[in-house]
Amino acid sequence: MVDVNCSLADPHLRRRAVDAAMGRTEFDVLLCNGLVADVATGELREADVGLVGSLIASTHPRGQRQDALKVFDLKGAIVAPGLIDAHMHIESSMITPRVYAQTVVPQGTTTVCWDPHEIGNVSGLAGVRWAIEATKGLPLRILVEAPSCVPSAPGLERSGAVFDISAMEEMLSWPEVIGVAEVMDMRGVVNGSSRMSGIVNAGCASGKLVCGHARNLGGRDLQAFMAAGIESDHELTSKADILEKLRSGMTLELRVSHENILPEAVAAFEDLGCVPQTVTLCTDDVFPDDLLRRGGMVHHLKCLVALGMKPLDVLRCATLNAAMRLERRDLGLVAAGRRADLVVFDNLSDFTPLEVFTSGAHSASRGVLLADLPSELPGLPLNTVRRSPVTAADFKVSVPNMQKVLVRTVRTPRTTRWGQREVEVENGYLVLPADTALMAVFNRYGEDSPPGLGVLEGWGDWSATIGTTILHDSHNLAVFGRDPEDMALVANTLIAGGGGMAVARNGQIVAHVPLPVCGLLSPESPDVVGEQFAAVREAAAAATTWDGPTSMIKLVTGASLACNPGPHVTDLGIADGGTGEIFTNMIIETAF
């Protein structure tokens, strides 16, 4: 089993590496006849690389040495540092850490920074502790951050836990935790709320990282956010936003999960005439079928090179820049004395990974994991959907003794706006206009309260029902549709199975991915989860006539992001993260 966190301070290991570098003893592994991607100098140069245990012992001219226990003839292939994912959520890939490692190590990713925020929202401190334990013994280095916003929008939603200052201090005391994960309660930070001030201050006092979520922050709000002690952001929206944050000194975690922003980033770098060392790369959220089909970080590299970035600049962002941000002097460079986290690429355009080494161990070859995996950690957090079955009546809006009402609506997905609509009433119930749908959010943490309800506009015309317990960030149970019977069917299917995603049409479940671990993850193989999710994704895409740039499945999972500005339906009603308002009743006026 690979120990990716083994100490490099062992004097015997260092002595062996020195002797091997001097030619007094042989290397354990020699990578010869290749090119080294030097992300420090920006050169692609001929060199051989010798490894001793978990260390790089030497980079030296080609053909100078042949003595090694094992020799890899690279035949012109390229040796690069192992890829570092600067910010991500394993939960978005819907597989356990064990299965995630099995998937991404053969793709060349050797280190990830995991914010188990989703698990924390569902299962509290015990869930975060489980997440940490589940990373141990894997051939992937998983650096865990302490979730800072559980829930992400206090007072606007309910989740399975509430992390206060003492919870943050406890997590930061754990040696495995590298810092405070993305701070999403932007309003709380800039307005000086005692809770968020205490959480951020605890991170500053710990001397560990403090990471951010600064969507749409600019001007004095951005400066105040950073002055609080928050150092990074991945919520980038435009070229102007990227330039302002770079010029403010913020570390950017440029994410591939929003590919539409990548051309804006490349244009910003062209304006600057360089790619700043404060630019790192991350995946943030990658669905399981995409992870298998396209890859995670390796897909990110391909996208940026295709947009015109120099391959070595892209690699530097994904390796050395990230290592500097993480204050990991052992990572990020193919150089003597560094940790032997390496990936051998066939080329620097499509970045086909040939061989992967983690802490000197040959972990993957030609897309196949070689390293042994431990068994799945016992005690998986199951049975977290604590909700009684629902009925079709839960999806009907009662308006007695009226013929027409004025309702507040949630207009346009993703970048939401408030709207108003005159709506007919029939037999005492709201009649949804043909171009709208109902979104219902049920608390799933032991409160059998009525759902928060909202009318959605701008999602196209609906012909099916979608349900999910992946609902950023509270991960309550959400159902979208027009048919109360199908909506109840989908909700009860997910309640009975402990969570997941499902689509129903004409009284039948047509696609379903069960996610019994926290209602977010499956212990099944990536192939099984990927196939199930792909069916749900396809069925969800066909559920409406929506043809916008963001997939329907991404829209529904993010439809309750109450920390962001604009209206969002939560288990408490319709909330606006920009103003802090919440409306428990969508009815504005009952008579005209």
ZAROKOL-547877 format. One record per residue (C-alpha): y, x, z; residue number from 1. Coordinates in pm, whole numbers, plus 50000, padded with zeros to 5 digits. Example, Ala and Ser with C-alpha at 12.3 -4.5 7.8 and 13.67 -1.06 7.14 Angstrom:
<rs>
(r (49550; 51230; 50780); 1)
(r (49894; 51367; 50714); 2)
</rs>
This chain:
<rs>
(r (50000; 50000; 50000); 1)
(r (50342; 50134; 49904); 2)
(r (50585; 50208; 50187); 3)
(r (50916; 50166; 50005); 4)
(r (51111; 50223; 50326); 5)
(r (50944; 50547; 50432); 6)
(r (51178; 50804; 50582); 7)
(r (51298; 51091; 50368); 8)
(r (51390; 51290; 50678); 9)
(r (51036; 51424; 50731); 10)
(r (51076; 51806; 50747); 11)
(r (50727; 51858; 50602); 12)
(r (50811; 51638; 50302); 13)
(r (51137; 51824; 50243); 14)
(r (50961; 52162; 50275); 15)
(r (50704; 52059; 50016); 16)
(r (50979; 51940; 49782); 17)
(r (51169; 52268; 49817); 18)
(r (50854; 52469; 49747); 19)
(r (50773; 52255; 49443); 20)
(r (51127; 52290; 49308); 21)
(r (51098; 52669; 49344); 22)
(r (50758; 52678; 49172); 23)
(r (50574; 52792; 49483); 24)
(r (50356; 52480; 49475); 25)
(r (50283; 52209; 49222); 26)
(r (50443; 51866; 49192); 27)
(r (50254; 51553; 49281); 28)
(r (50383; 51387; 48962); 29)
(r (50555; 51535; 48658); 30)
(r (50739; 51319; 48406); 31)
(r (50776; 51538; 48099); 32)
(r (50905; 51523; 47741); 33)
(r (51150; 51246; 47822); 34)
(r (51523; 51190; 47850); 35)
(r (51707; 51141; 48178); 36)
(r (51968; 50868; 48200); 37)
(r (52230; 51053; 48402); 38)
(r (52446; 50772; 48540); 39)
(r (52670; 51022; 48721); 40)
(r (52784; 51210; 48409); 41)
(r (52720; 50942; 48150); 42)
(r (52482; 51169; 47959); 43)
(r (52142; 51102; 47809); 44)
(r (51984; 51444; 47827); 45)
(r (51651; 51616; 47783); 46)
(r (51491; 51695; 48117); 47)
(r (51162; 51679; 48303); 48)
(r (51137; 51523; 48648); 49)
(r (50905; 51642; 48924); 50)
(r (50812; 51425; 49222); 51)
(r (50674; 51517; 49562); 52)
(r (50570; 51223; 49775); 53)
(r (50859; 50978; 49793); 54)
(r (51114; 51240; 49677); 55)
(r (51249; 51364; 49349); 56)
(r (51197; 51738; 49390); 57)
(r (51344; 51862; 49063); 58)
(r (51508; 51772; 48734); 59)
(r (51474; 52072; 48507); 60)
(r (51464; 52176; 48139); 61)
(r (51188; 52034; 47924); 62)
(r (50867; 52235; 47914); 63)
(r (50962; 52464; 48200); 64)
(r (50678; 52340; 48423); 65)
(r (50331; 52197; 48362); 66)
(r (50185; 52219; 48712); 67)
(r (50131; 51880; 48874); 68)
(r (49850; 51669; 49013); 69)
(r (49939; 51403; 48754); 70)
(r (50139; 51448; 48435); 71)
(r (50301; 51168; 48234); 72)
(r (50394; 51261; 47877); 73)
(r (50689; 51028; 47813); 74)
(r (50712; 51110; 47440); 75)
(r (51087; 51066; 47431); 76)
(r (51111; 50769; 47667); 77)
(r (51399; 50746; 47915); 78)
(r (51383; 50801; 48291); 79)
(r (51641; 50593; 48479); 80)
(r (51698; 50510; 48845); 81)
(r (51522; 50198; 48967); 82)
(r (51735; 49887; 48919); 83)
(r (51924; 49747; 49220); 84)
(r (52000; 49374; 49232); 85)
(r (52317; 49361; 49441); 86)
(r (52300; 48993; 49537); 87)
(r (52029; 48733; 49492); 88)
(r (51836; 48443; 49639); 89)
(r (51458; 48464; 49604); 90)
(r (51450; 48091; 49671); 91)
(r (51606; 48018; 49331); 92)
(r (51294; 48158; 49166); 93)
(r (51087; 47912; 49376); 94)
(r (50826; 48172; 49472); 95)
(r (50757; 48360; 49794); 96)
(r (50879; 48721; 49841); 97)
(r (50526; 48844; 49775); 98)
(r (50505; 48669; 49439); 99)
(r (50863; 48768; 49356); 100)
(r (50782; 49137; 49407); 101)
(r (50474; 49099; 49188); 102)
(r (50702; 48965; 48913); 103)
(r (51009; 49190; 48916); 104)
(r (50872; 49536; 48999); 105)
(r (50703; 49563; 48657); 106)
(r (51045; 49475; 48510); 107)
(r (51200; 49787; 48667); 108)
(r (51369; 49632; 48971); 109)
(r (51296; 49839; 49280); 110)
(r (51560; 49711; 49526); 111)
(r (51712; 49368; 49585); 112)
(r (51971; 49241; 49833); 113)
(r (51841; 48904; 49948); 114)
(r (52057; 48641; 50108); 115)
(r (51795; 48398; 50250); 116)
(r (52072; 48144; 50289); 117)
(r (51862; 47860; 50151); 118)
(r (51578; 47924; 50397); 119)
(r (51832; 47958; 50679); 120)
(r (51982; 47619; 50597); 121)
(r (51637; 47462; 50611); 122)
(r (51461; 47647; 50895); 123)
(r (51731; 47823; 51095); 124)
(r (51685; 48159; 51267); 125)
(r (51307; 48120; 51268); 126)
(r (51321; 48085; 50889); 127)
(r (51531; 48400; 50850); 128)
(r (51291; 48587; 51075); 129)
(r (51000; 48465; 50861); 130)
(r (51186; 48581; 50549); 131)
(r (51228; 48930; 50692); 132)
(r (50863; 48957; 50793); 133)
(r (50756; 48834; 50448); 134)
(r (50928; 49135; 50286); 135)
(r (50717; 49392; 50466); 136)
(r (50446; 49589; 50290); 137)
(r (50569; 49495; 49942); 138)
(r (50625; 49741; 49655); 139)
(r (50980; 49604; 49627); 140)
(r (51257; 49712; 49866); 141)
(r (51410; 49386; 49991); 142)
(r (51730; 49438; 50188); 143)
(r (51805; 49123; 50386); 144)
(r (52153; 48991; 50461); 145)
(r (52237; 48749; 50742); 146)
(r (52331; 48402; 50610); 147)
(r (52691; 48340; 50708); 148)
(r (52744; 47977; 50619); 149)
(r (52479; 47748; 50758); 150)
(r (52591; 47493; 50664); 151)
(r (52828; 47618; 50394); 152)
(r (53068; 47326; 50442); 153)
(r (53069; 47222; 50810); 154)
(r (53165; 46859; 50858); 155)
(r (53109; 46781; 50490); 156)
(r (52730; 46803; 50496); 157)
(r (52438; 46838; 50736); 158)
(r (52159; 47090; 50704); 159)
(r (51858; 47199; 50907); 160)
(r (52051; 47444; 51125); 161)
(r (52397; 47550; 51236); 162)
(r (52466; 47924; 51265); 163)
(r (52748; 48004; 51506); 164)
(r (52890; 48339; 51611); 165)
(r (52604; 48409; 51851); 166)
(r (52348; 48344; 51575); 167)
(r (52529; 48590; 51347); 168)
(r (52546; 48852; 51622); 169)
(r (52173; 48812; 51684); 170)
(r (52086; 48856; 51315); 171)
(r (52316; 49157; 51282); 172)
(r (52134; 49317; 51577); 173)
(r (51809; 49313; 51378); 174)
(r (51760; 49656; 51215); 175)
(r (51632; 49504; 50891); 176)
(r (51960; 49314; 50832); 177)
(r (52212; 49511; 50625); 178)
(r (52516; 49288; 50670); 179)
(r (52677; 48946; 50644); 180)
(r (52570; 48751; 50338); 181)
(r (52817; 48575; 50109); 182)
(r (53087; 48399; 50309); 183)
(r (53123; 48063; 50136); 184)
(r (53349; 47874; 50372); 185)
(r (53659; 48010; 50197); 186)
(r (53885; 47744; 50344); 187)
(r (53767; 47830; 50695); 188)
(r (53841; 48199; 50642); 189)
(r (54191; 48168; 50495); 190)
(r (54288; 47897; 50743); 191)
(r (54165; 48109; 51035); 192)
(r (53898; 47876; 51173); 193)
(r (53753; 48014; 51495); 194)
(r (53394; 47982; 51370); 195)
(r (53445; 48173; 51046); 196)
(r (53678; 48428; 51204); 197)
(r (53413; 48499; 51466); 198)
(r (53133; 48532; 51209); 199)
(r (53332; 48769; 50985); 200)
(r (53457; 48969; 51284); 201)
(r (53099; 49009; 51405); 202)
(r (53015; 49162; 51068); 203)
(r (53312; 49398; 51085); 204)
(r (53220; 49503; 51439); 205)
(r (52861; 49574; 51335); 206)
(r (52971; 49830; 51078); 207)
(r (52748; 49660; 50823); 208)
(r (52841; 49498; 50491); 209)
(r (53046; 49179; 50473); 210)
(r (52990; 48999; 50142); 211)
(r (53192; 48719; 49986); 212)
(r (53199; 48407; 49772); 213)
(r (53555; 48383; 49641); 214)
(r (53539; 48120; 49370); 215)
(r (53885; 48036; 49233); 216)
(r (54058; 48246; 49499); 217)
(r (54368; 48428; 49382); 218)
(r (54710; 48535; 49499); 219)
(r (54769; 48518; 49872); 220)
(r (54443; 48328; 49931); 221)
(r (54243; 48617; 49783); 222)
(r (54443; 48871; 49981); 223)
(r (54390; 48676; 50303); 224)
(r (54017; 48646; 50230); 225)
(r (53990; 49022; 50186); 226)
(r (54218; 49096; 50482); 227)
(r (53967; 48912; 50700); 228)
(r (53718; 49189; 50616); 229)
(r (53529; 49044; 50318); 230)
(r (53455; 49303; 50052); 231)
(r (53273; 49153; 49751); 232)
(r (53244; 48855; 49519); 233)
(r (53008; 48724; 49252); 234)
(r (53184; 48390; 49185); 235)
(r (53377; 48515; 48882); 236)
(r (53536; 48263; 48649); 237)
(r (53747; 48440; 48384); 238)
(r (53882; 48770; 48255); 239)
(r (54201; 48717; 48456); 240)
(r (53998; 48645; 48771); 241)
(r (53791; 48960; 48719); 242)
(r (54096; 49179; 48666); 243)
(r (54277; 49041; 48970); 244)
(r (53978; 49101; 49195); 245)
(r (53918; 49452; 49059); 246)
(r (54284; 49539; 49105); 247)
(r (54265; 49405; 49458); 248)
(r (53988; 49652; 49536); 249)
(r (53709; 49399; 49565); 250)
(r (53353; 49498; 49474); 251)
(r (53225; 49269; 49200); 252)
(r (52864; 49156; 49174); 253)
(r (52861; 49052; 48809); 254)
(r (52586; 48793; 48776); 255)
(r (52358; 48712; 48485); 256)
(r (52296; 48357; 48608); 257)
(r (52631; 48264; 48449); 258)
(r (52604; 48438; 48113); 259)
(r (52918; 48266; 47986); 260)
(r (53130; 48496; 48206); 261)
(r (52978; 48821; 48074); 262)
(r (53198; 48839; 47760); 263)
(r (53501; 48790; 47986); 264)
(r (53388; 49083; 48200); 265)
(r (53335; 49310; 47899); 266)
(r (53683; 49218; 47772); 267)
(r (53829; 49303; 48114); 268)
(r (53663; 49646; 48111); 269)
(r (53801; 49708; 47761); 270)
(r (54151; 49627; 47887); 271)
(r (54108; 49874; 48172); 272)
(r (53958; 50142; 47948); 273)
(r (53671; 50196; 48191); 274)
(r (53404; 50024; 48396); 275)
(r (53517; 50069; 48759); 276)
(r (53274; 50206; 49015); 277)
(r (53329; 49883; 49210); 278)
(r (53129; 49686; 48951); 279)
(r (52768; 49612; 49040); 280)
(r (52518; 49374; 48881); 281)
(r (52318; 49090; 49032); 282)
(r (52098; 48799; 48931); 283)
(r (52208; 48557; 49206); 284)
(r (51996; 48262; 49091); 285)
(r (51716; 48289; 48832); 286)
(r (51473; 48005; 48771); 287)
(r (51099; 48092; 48765); 288)
(r (51038; 48036; 48394); 289)
(r (51342; 48248; 48304); 290)
(r (51224; 48522; 48540); 291)
(r (50891; 48538; 48360); 292)
(r (51016; 48486; 48005); 293)
(r (51336; 48692; 48000); 294)
(r (51332; 48892; 48321); 295)
(r (51587; 48926; 48596); 296)
(r (51796; 49244; 48610); 297)
(r (51643; 49377; 48289); 298)
(r (51773; 49070; 48104); 299)
(r (52117; 49140; 48252); 300)
(r (52115; 49489; 48101); 301)
(r (52019; 49355; 47759); 302)
(r (52298; 49097; 47765); 303)
(r (52571; 49346; 47851); 304)
(r (52461; 49603; 47593); 305)
(r (52444; 49329; 47330); 306)
(r (52806; 49245; 47417); 307)
(r (52914; 49602; 47345); 308)
(r (52899; 49784; 47679); 309)
(r (52768; 50139; 47670); 310)
(r (52409; 50148; 47796); 311)
(r (52478; 50421; 48052); 312)
(r (52777; 50228; 48188); 313)
(r (52552; 49925; 48229); 314)
(r (52284; 50133; 48400); 315)
(r (52543; 50289; 48631); 316)
(r (52651; 49943; 48748); 317)
(r (52288; 49851; 48817); 318)
(r (52204; 50174; 49000); 319)
(r (52459; 50426; 49128); 320)
(r (52746; 50178; 49175); 321)
(r (52516; 49946; 49368); 322)
(r (52378; 50232; 49580); 323)
(r (52733; 50340; 49668); 324)
(r (52823; 49983; 49763); 325)
(r (52513; 49961; 49984); 326)
(r (52584; 50303; 50135); 327)
(r (52236; 50414; 50030); 328)
(r (52271; 50782; 49946); 329)
(r (51899; 50800; 49872); 330)
(r (51915; 50558; 49579); 331)
(r (52080; 50520; 49240); 332)
(r (52042; 50859; 49070); 333)
(r (51773; 51070; 48903); 334)
(r (51842; 51385; 49103); 335)
(r (51665; 51625; 49336); 336)
(r (51664; 51506; 49696); 337)
(r (51693; 51137; 49607); 338)
(r (51425; 50878; 49663); 339)
(r (51181; 50856; 49372); 340)
(r (51266; 50501; 49267); 341)
(r (51242; 50533; 48890); 342)
(r (51187; 50322; 48582); 343)
(r (51086; 50461; 48244); 344)
(r (51240; 50261; 47957); 345)
(r (51125; 50270; 47598); 346)
(r (51488; 50245; 47483); 347)
(r (51834; 50144; 47607); 348)
(r (51884; 49836; 47390); 349)
(r (51604; 49600; 47487); 350)
(r (51513; 49803; 47799); 351)
(r (51136; 49765; 47773); 352)
(r (50998; 49904; 48102); 353)
(r (50699; 50134; 48054); 354)
(r (50640; 50281; 48399); 355)
(r (50786; 50207; 48742); 356)
(r (50780; 50424; 49054); 357)
(r (50887; 50308; 49400); 358)
(r (50923; 50576; 49665); 359)
(r (50715; 50802; 49441); 360)
(r (50422; 50563; 49408); 361)
(r (50324; 50453; 49057); 362)
(r (50383; 50081; 49112); 363)
(r (50370; 49930; 48762); 364)
(r (50273; 50022; 48408); 365)
(r (50340; 49839; 48082); 366)
(r (50439; 49518; 48258); 367)
(r (50143; 49514; 48499); 368)
(r (50173; 49565; 48874); 369)
(r (49955; 49852; 48997); 370)
(r (50053; 49849; 49363); 371)
(r (49844; 49655; 49611); 372)
(r (49999; 49342; 49758); 373)
(r (49946; 49229; 50116); 374)
(r (49812; 48880; 50176); 375)
(r (50062; 48596; 50200); 376)
(r (50220; 48601; 50545); 377)
(r (50055; 48347; 50777); 378)
(r (50264; 48067; 50921); 379)
(r (50448; 47956; 50609); 380)
(r (50734; 47719; 50702); 381)
(r (50587; 47392; 50576); 382)
(r (50655; 47023; 50648); 383)
(r (51032; 47059; 50644); 384)
(r (51108; 46728; 50469); 385)
(r (51134; 46512; 50778); 386)
(r (51230; 46180; 50624); 387)
(r (51070; 45836; 50626); 388)
(r (50985; 45685; 50287); 389)
(r (51275; 45511; 50113); 390)
(r (51293; 45187; 49915); 391)
(r (51468; 45071; 49601); 392)
(r (51726; 44899; 49823); 393)
(r (51856; 45242; 49930); 394)
(r (51984; 45289; 49574); 395)
(r (52179; 44965; 49552); 396)
(r (52545; 44949; 49655); 397)
(r (52613; 44623; 49836); 398)
(r (52951; 44457; 49767); 399)
(r (52923; 44097; 49894); 400)
(r (53154; 43819; 49781); 401)
(r (53319; 44016; 49501); 402)
(r (53313; 44006; 49120); 403)
(r (53480; 44339; 49048); 404)
(r (53578; 44645; 49252); 405)
(r (53760; 44974; 49205); 406)
(r (53543; 45276; 49295); 407)
(r (53613; 45647; 49327); 408)
(r (53389; 45850; 49098); 409)
(r (53283; 46211; 49053); 410)
(r (53391; 46307; 48702); 411)
(r (53233; 46587; 48498); 412)
(r (52949; 46804; 48628); 413)
(r (52993; 47152; 48775); 414)
(r (53375; 47169; 48773); 415)
(r (53411; 46827; 48929); 416)
(r (53719; 46605; 48936); 417)
(r (53804; 46282; 49112); 418)
(r (53805; 45965; 48902); 419)
(r (53840; 45590; 48941); 420)
(r (53654; 45311; 48770); 421)
(r (53662; 44932; 48768); 422)
(r (53304; 44819; 48818); 423)
(r (53142; 44476; 48791); 424)
(r (52954; 44320; 49080); 425)
(r (52649; 44099; 49023); 426)
(r (52455; 43911; 49293); 427)
(r (52638; 44114; 49558); 428)
(r (52553; 44458; 49415); 429)
(r (52746; 44712; 49210); 430)
(r (52649; 44717; 48841); 431)
(r (52661; 45075; 48718); 432)
(r (52853; 45111; 48390); 433)
(r (52626; 45222; 48106); 434)
(r (52774; 45572; 48086); 435)
(r (52734; 45649; 48459); 436)
(r (52459; 45728; 48707); 437)
(r (52412; 45707; 49082); 438)
(r (52366; 46020; 49291); 439)
(r (52205; 45960; 49630); 440)
(r (52168; 46236; 49891); 441)
(r (51936; 46178; 50188); 442)
(r (51940; 46393; 50500); 443)
(r (51591; 46543; 50526); 444)
(r (51612; 46702; 50868); 445)
(r (51502; 46415; 51090); 446)
(r (51795; 46177; 51035); 447)
(r (51678; 45854; 50870); 448)
(r (52039; 45763; 50801); 449)
(r (52155; 45588; 50482); 450)
(r (52214; 45823; 50190); 451)
(r (52549; 45951; 50073); 452)
(r (52619; 45776; 49743); 453)
(r (52845; 45857; 49449); 454)
(r (52893; 45738; 49093); 455)
(r (52876; 46021; 48837); 456)
(r (53074; 46020; 48514); 457)
(r (53053; 46260; 48222); 458)
(r (52684; 46349; 48248); 459)
(r (52587; 46159; 47931); 460)
(r (52380; 45842; 47912); 461)
(r (52079; 45834; 48147); 462)
(r (51726; 45728; 48054); 463)
(r (51524; 45886; 48337); 464)
(r (51546; 45981; 48706); 465)
(r (51565; 46333; 48855); 466)
(r (51498; 46429; 49217); 467)
(r (51521; 46761; 49401); 468)
(r (51511; 46920; 49746); 469)
(r (51669; 47232; 49594); 470)
(r (52027; 47125; 49649); 471)
(r (52277; 47398; 49721); 472)
(r (52351; 47461; 49993); 473)
(r (52214; 47214; 50245); 474)
(r (51897; 47143; 50046); 475)
(r (51885; 46780; 50138); 476)
(r (51699; 46537; 49912); 477)
(r (51901; 46427; 49608); 478)
(r (51809; 46166; 49347); 479)
(r (51999; 46104; 49022); 480)
(r (51947; 45803; 48800); 481)
(r (52005; 45436; 48727); 482)
(r (51675; 45260; 48801); 483)
(r (51634; 45193; 49178); 484)
(r (51256; 45165; 49151); 485)
(r (51219; 45499; 48972); 486)
(r (51465; 45658; 49213); 487)
(r (51254; 45545; 49509); 488)
(r (50938; 45672; 49334); 489)
(r (51085; 46018; 49284); 490)
(r (51222; 46037; 49641); 491)
(r (50893; 45934; 49798); 492)
(r (50695; 46176; 49581); 493)
(r (50906; 46463; 49712); 494)
(r (50895; 46339; 50072); 495)
(r (50515; 46315; 50063); 496)
(r (50471; 46661; 49911); 497)
(r (50708; 46849; 50141); 498)
(r (50972; 46901; 49875); 499)
(r (51015; 47015; 49518); 500)
(r (51154; 46870; 49197); 501)
(r (51036; 46570; 48996); 502)
(r (51135; 46352; 48701); 503)
(r (51034; 45987; 48652); 504)
(r (51057; 45755; 48354); 505)
(r (50947; 45393; 48324); 506)
(r (50768; 45388; 48659); 507)
(r (50576; 45717; 48610); 508)
(r (50625; 46072; 48736); 509)
(r (50640; 46274; 48412); 510)
(r (50700; 46622; 48560); 511)
(r (50668; 46768; 48909); 512)
(r (50686; 47112; 49069); 513)
(r (50567; 47097; 49433); 514)
(r (50759; 47336; 49663); 515)
(r (50602; 47295; 50006); 516)
(r (50751; 47610; 50166); 517)
(r (51085; 47495; 50310); 518)
(r (51098; 47245; 50024); 519)
(r (51213; 47546; 49818); 520)
(r (50920; 47776; 49741); 521)
(r (50563; 47773; 49618); 522)
(r (50294; 48025; 49716); 523)
(r (50130; 47975; 49375); 524)
(r (50130; 48242; 49104); 525)
(r (50444; 48290; 48893); 526)
(r (50259; 48157; 48590); 527)
(r (50173; 47829; 48763); 528)
(r (50519; 47778; 48912); 529)
(r (50685; 47878; 48586); 530)
(r (50480; 47628; 48387); 531)
(r (50542; 47345; 48634); 532)
(r (50913; 47416; 48649); 533)
(r (50944; 47447; 48271); 534)
(r (50802; 47095; 48242); 535)
(r (51056; 46967; 48496); 536)
(r (51339; 47149; 48319); 537)
(r (51238; 46993; 47984); 538)
(r (51204; 46645; 48131); 539)
(r (51539; 46677; 48309); 540)
(r (51709; 46788; 47987); 541)
(r (51575; 46474; 47818); 542)
(r (51685; 46249; 48105); 543)
(r (52041; 46224; 47969); 544)
(r (52237; 46286; 47650); 545)
(r (52431; 46570; 47818); 546)
(r (52482; 46858; 47572); 547)
(r (52716; 47088; 47766); 548)
(r (52682; 47465; 47815); 549)
(r (52512; 47439; 48155); 550)
(r (52154; 47312; 48173); 551)
(r (52087; 46978; 48341); 552)
(r (51852; 47139; 48592); 553)
(r (52127; 47378; 48704); 554)
(r (52374; 47092; 48726); 555)
(r (52160; 46881; 48955); 556)
(r (52075; 47168; 49192); 557)
(r (52444; 47253; 49228); 558)
(r (52580; 46899; 49238); 559)
(r (52621; 46899; 49617); 560)
(r (52809; 47229; 49656); 561)
(r (53059; 47095; 49904); 562)
(r (53208; 47437; 49976); 563)
(r (53362; 47438; 49628); 564)
(r (53681; 47251; 49536); 565)
(r (53650; 46900; 49391); 566)
(r (53433; 46603; 49482); 567)
(r (53065; 46654; 49560); 568)
(r (52815; 46402; 49694); 569)
(r (52649; 46508; 50020); 570)
(r (52434; 46330; 50277); 571)
(r (52757; 46216; 50446); 572)
(r (52939; 46074; 50143); 573)
(r (53170; 46222; 49880); 574)
(r (53329; 46544; 50005); 575)
(r (53594; 46777; 49867); 576)
(r (53559; 47141; 49973); 577)
(r (53913; 47215; 49857); 578)
(r (54083; 46966; 50087); 579)
(r (53820; 46902; 50354); 580)
(r (53830; 46528; 50280); 581)
(r (53519; 46313; 50298); 582)
(r (53477; 45951; 50191); 583)
(r (53180; 45764; 50331); 584)
(r (53254; 45465; 50108); 585)
(r (53308; 45491; 49733); 586)
(r (53490; 45155; 49725); 587)
(r (53867; 45196; 49694); 588)
(r (53967; 44834; 49647); 589)
(r (53763; 44514; 49665); 590)
(r (54006; 44273; 49495); 591)
(r (54257; 44289; 49211); 592)
</rs>
